[in-house]
């Protein structure tokens, strides 16, 4: 209990206005963590600090973990699976910034199974930083799983003959509305980049059949062609205008919609 109180007291000093005090506190915290990482009370305090919303508290802990990531691997591997959202997020960030190969199996679990899409995205980013063959394979696995989920979501999204796609049932969609082809491609590229790229969001182009008026979605994501064949009447329509649906993390999409 005394060690826990000492560590908590040092964490409070991290908010001191004097930088020299903060640096001394960080050094003392580093020494305690380094020698007592297996102590349950110490772990509890560290987990709490990693989950703190104050960057003055969690950033020094992240920096400490980065200096000897392999030494803290067992602690981080447990925290990334069992900690709260902010803890899992920061553990993935630590693994990515250190390009920790030994963390790949833990990042795979988070990238595929975590309930928070932002944490999943951070795990995918960490795997991309590691960049090994195994890490790249897992990223592809994540893309396939996300595409499958998207396809399943589209089964609940009807596309009518009235010239407009019916409103999707989930708020993780962004519907651009019809616009000229050049503007459409530019807008799609801009939003996809804002989402972090194709590994974090998927985009489907949609056009209206010039003959029967059906709304048709290209089955291949992130692709638009000169002509589109109507799956209902078989007519080939020149794509001079159209729309797209962007699918990804709902928090990011909500921010984009507010722009």
LINGITA-V401928 format. One line per field, one symbol per residue. ss: DSSP state (~ for helix, > for strand, _ for the rest). psi: psi as a letter, one per 20 degrees, with the letter a starting at -180 (. if undefined). burial: b if it has 9 or more other ideal C-beta (glycine too) atoms within 8 Angstrom, else e. Layout:
ss->???
psi->???
burial->???
This chain:
ss->_~~~~~~~~~~~~_____~~~~~~~~~~~~~~~~~~___~~~~~~~~~~~____~~~~~~~~~~~~~_____~~~~~~~~~~__~~~~~~~~~~~~~~__~~~~~~~~~~~~~___~~~~~~~~~~~~~~__~~~~~~~~~~~~~~~~~~~~~~____>_____>_______>>>___>>~~~~~~~~~~~~~~______>>>>>>>>______>>>_________>>>______>>>__>>>>>>>>_~~~~~~~~__
psi->hghgggghghhhhijqhohhgghgggggggggghikhiphggggggggghiqiohhghghgggghhhmhhhjggghhghihirrghggghgggghghilohiighhhggghhiqiphhgghhgggghhhgjrggghhhghgggggghghghhhhhjoqoajjippqpqiqjjqoohqqrqgghggggggghhhhijriiiqpppqprppigijqpppphpqkpqrhqpppigijqoppnirarqpppbphgghhghhi.
burial->eebbebbbebbebbeeeeeebbebbbebbbebbbebbeeebbbbbbbebbbbeeeebbebbbbbbbeebeebbebbbebbbebeebbbbbbbbbbbeeebeebbebbbbbbbebebbbbbbbbbbbbbbbeeeebbebbebbbebbbeebeebbeebebeeeeebeebeeeebbbbeebebeebbebbeebbeebbebbbbbbbbbbbbeebebbbbbeebeebeeebebeeeebebebebbbbbbbbbbebbbebeee
